[in-house]
Structure formats: structure tokens, C-alpha cells
Amino acid sequence: MSSSSKRATATRIQYGALPYRFSRASGMEILLVTSRETKRWVVPKGWPKKRKDPWDSAAREAKEEAGVVGKVSKEPIGSYFYRKRLRSGKIVVCEVQDFGLAVKRQQRSWLEKGQRETAWFSPGDAAKAVQEPILRTIIRRLSWKRAARKV
């Protein structure tokens, strides 16, 4: 084994938003987007932006990927790891720190509208739709915390 294959790859950080809203008819709903390449359901996320706080970077990703704007939490609600394939073909491990985003509105048009699908899910269905087990837990935990606040 070469020394380069023994080296641990550094984990890269990304910031994600977990957009949610409340509807009188269906209660809490979670917004998911599809990834551009694999078309699996994910939360909006991306690389840190220079001179931007992590929560602002997360809110910006939600606006670019899903057209949603609202109030973002300043503390992460959880984090998870996943493997990302870069354009070069290299696979890197990313830690995504997720911030809750209470959605006020969804724009009619946004930067990546034609590149991704968006859909509102019940928390249970959203948790089932994503592949990352820890993200499932984060979604379920968010729904319980928000439900408890409403009581």
C-alpha cells in the first residue's frame, strides 16, 4: 500500500438548511430537494461562503436550490456525514451542519429551479425519503421540538 492511500482524507464542511413550515391542513411540513446528479432527496446544502456566517450560507443555499426564504436558526440543529463526488470524480467525506429554516415564502423562480425538484413532505415521509440515517434523526427531532413548542 502506498503512503498516499494510507493517509486519511480531511473531512470537508458544508452548511445545510432544513426548511419547514406549518399548514393548518397538514401540520408541519419539511421541504426536500433532489440532488442534481443522483436525483435523491436531500436538504439544500453547500460550501461555506467567504465572509458569511454558517447560518447565512445555509439560508443562501436554500434560496438558490429551493427558492425558499425565512428565518434561519443561528445554531445548528444537527450534523451528519456523507460522501460527495466532486466534478473531478474524487469522492470526499463531508460533514453537513444543518440549520432550521422557518419558511415564510417560496419564490416563483430561483437560481436552480430547472435543475432540481422540490417537494413538501410530512416529517415522517421526509425522514423516509432521505438516505442518510442521521439526517432522518435530525428531521424527526426537529418535528418533535417544533411540535412541543406549539403545545
Residue pairs with C-beta under 8 A, 6 or more apart in sequence:
9 92
9 93
11 81
11 92
11 93
11 94
11 95
12 47
12 84
12 92
12 93
12 94
12 95
13 48
13 94
13 95
13 97
14 45
14 46
14 47
14 48
14 94
14 95
14 96
14 97
15 45
15 46
15 48
15 54
15 55
15 57
15 58
15 61
15 96
15 97
15 98
15 99
16 43
16 44
16 45
16 46
16 58
16 61
16 96
16 97
16 98
16 99
17 43
17 44
17 45
17 58
17 59
17 61
17 62
17 68
17 72
17 98
17 99
17 100
17 101
18 30
18 43
18 77
18 98
18 99
18 100
18 101
18 138
18 139
18 142
19 30
19 31
19 43
19 44
19 62
19 66
19 68
19 70
19 101
19 103
20 28
20 29
20 30
20 31
20 100
20 101
20 102
20 103
20 142
20 143
20 146
21 28
21 29
21 31
21 70
21 102
21 103
21 120
22 28
22 29
22 146
22 150
23 29
26 122
27 122
27 147
28 122
28 123
28 143
28 146
28 147
29 120
29 121
29 122
29 123
30 120
30 121
30 122
30 123
30 126
30 139
30 142
30 143
31 66
31 68
31 103
31 106
31 118
31 119
31 120
31 121
32 41
32 42
32 43
32 118
32 119
32 121
32 126
32 129
32 130
33 41
33 42
33 43
33 44
33 65
33 66
33 116
33 117
33 118
34 40
34 41
34 42
34 116
34 117
34 118
35 42
35 116
36 112
36 115
36 116
37 85
39 117
40 130
40 131
41 119
41 126
41 129
41 130
41 131
42 130
43 96
43 98
43 130
43 135
44 58
44 61
44 62
44 64
44 65
44 66
44 68
45 58
45 61
45 96
45 98
46 57
46 60
46 61
46 64
46 65
47 57
48 54
48 57
49 56
49 57
49 60
52 60
53 74
54 76
54 97
54 99
55 72
55 73
55 74
55 99
56 72
58 72
58 97
58 98
58 99
58 101
59 69
59 70
59 72
59 99
59 101
62 68
62 69
62 72
62 101
63 69
63 107
63 110
63 111
64 110
64 111
64 112
65 110
65 111
65 112
65 116
66 106
66 110
66 116
66 118
67 106
67 107
67 108
67 109
67 110
67 113
67 118
68 101
68 103
68 105
68 106
68 107
69 103
69 104
69 105
69 106
69 107
70 101
70 102
70 103
70 104
70 105
71 101
71 102
71 104
72 99
72 100
72 101
72 102
73 99
73 100
73 101
74 99
75 99
76 97
76 98
76 99
77 98
77 99
77 100
77 138
77 141
77 142
77 145
78 97
78 98
78 134
78 135
78 137
78 138
78 141
78 142
79 95
79 96
79 97
79 98
79 134
80 95
80 96
80 98
80 132
80 134
80 135
80 138
81 93
81 94
81 95
81 96
81 132
81 134
82 93
82 94
82 96
82 132
83 91
83 92
83 93
83 94
84 91
84 92
84 93
84 94
85 91
86 92
96 135
98 135
98 138
100 142
106 118
121 129
123 139
123 140
123 142
123 143
124 140
126 139
127 136
127 137
127 139
127 140
128 136
130 136
130 139
